[in-house]
């Protein structure tokens, strides 16, 4: 048994990861672009391109 097994519930983490892999993730491109622009100064076009 390694240190990660002792410090975490590995079975629970693996099952949760499998569930997340099966779920669709929807992103709002406009919101993502706005959030990126709020954190990155002077790169509005790059933020918009990344969000699309």
Order of alpha helices (4+ residues) and beta strands (2+ residues): alpha-alpha-alpha-alpha
